[in-house]
Amino acid sequence: MKLSTFKAALARNPDQNLAIQLPCGDRIPAHFHITEVGRTEKRFVDCGGKTRTLASASLQIWVADDTDHRLSAGKLAAIIESNTRILGDDDPEMQVELQEGTIGLFTVAGSASADGTLVFTLANKHTACLALEVCVPDPRGEESCCGGERLDCVRST
């Protein structure tokens, strides 16, 4: 979900409480806090040797012992609006960080309003080859960059 779509869902439902649903279907406890609003930028070289940049709007969620805490959609909208200088003018994808043994990183897949609650559904992030045209082995037997002779590919050592 893009930042603009996320903000629009908040704006349509300002008086509703928020719920965050994990990919497994469980919800993060309702007393969660947003501890960071930020922009995450990643510059990298893919396995085909191409330099890429990826930007995301990030929310970090923390669950504390403060069980009386509740965050409304309007309050989160105001928090995000107060940080637009950090988030930038483009429309990055939303991601959510959450402590789950280690830090879990999720995309925001969708939103729905039900019974006075705005629910954002998270999805697992996945890895993928971004240079399939050069990294998948050629059916004619030529070497792929991941297995052979291309020098511009990134290889772990």
ZILINUR-V155035 format. One record per helix or strand of 3 or more residues. SS is the DSSP state (H for helix, E for strand). FROM is the first residue (numbers start at 1). TO is the last residue. If there is no record, write none. Layout:
BEGIN
ss & from & to
SS & FROM & TO
SS & FROM & TO
END
This chain:
BEGIN
ss & from & to
H & 3 & 12
E & 17 & 21
E & 32 & 45
E & 51 & 63
H & 73 & 81
H & 84 & 87
E & 93 & 99
E & 103 & 114
E & 117 & 124
H & 132 & 135
END
